């Protein structure tokens, strides 16, 4: 395809509404390709848990299902991008989410001679997303994601990955906040699809299938954008 950088995927963006499976797929891509998953949601939740000034400012906004300000998100992202491990390449999960963030990312990458390799839009149905988000849990030990209905551990109450028995549920994973988050996605993040289409790096994937089906679709995209 014309205009596409045929290099090792260095910067993959996963775009999609809450519940589309960005986090699950990012973790799988991280394992398969040695890329680093970079989730601004995880970074913000860590800041909230640590009680940093950014975390204190973000907490109520996140619980209301709205977007944290670009200033806070960009500061947190830049700090993480400066760490040496990200040189292996990154999967951005939940970032960028606004036009300002996308422009800032383009500038940040350009400063080190990089650009977005592919922005992959996970296409899903809104109502199914509310159901998915409402049943989510995460292993408190290793962070593996589960769902009450769609992805239970092989042994009830025991994490498949690390054997942990404690599971967490996010404060914003309820039906009401999920609808707010969907609205924020449609209003502020979905327009980025056009930004990446214009840059010639947009890929789309039907994300209504099973986790494995979506993973194999993503593999095909990664193979295509990495082809010499
Ligand atoms: P999801 O993709 O399921 O909505 P995330 O973990 O990515 O979950 O985000 C959770 C919350 O963190 C968002 O609703 C928002 O308040 C905040 N957040 C995460 N990433 C960003 C971002 N890039 N810009 C603004 N707010 C963000």
Boltz pocket constraint, residues with backbone or C-beta under 6 A from the ligand:
constraints:
  - pocket:
      binder: B
      contacts: [[A, 16], [A, 17], [A, 18], [A, 19], [A, 22], [A, 39], [A, 40], [A, 41], [A, 42], [A, 44], [A, 58], [A, 61], [A, 62], [A, 63], [A, 65], [A, 66], [A, 67], [A, 68], [A, 69], [A, 73], [A, 93], [A, 94], [A, 95], [A, 96], [A, 97], [A, 98], [A, 101], [A, 172], [A, 181]]
      max_distance: 6.0
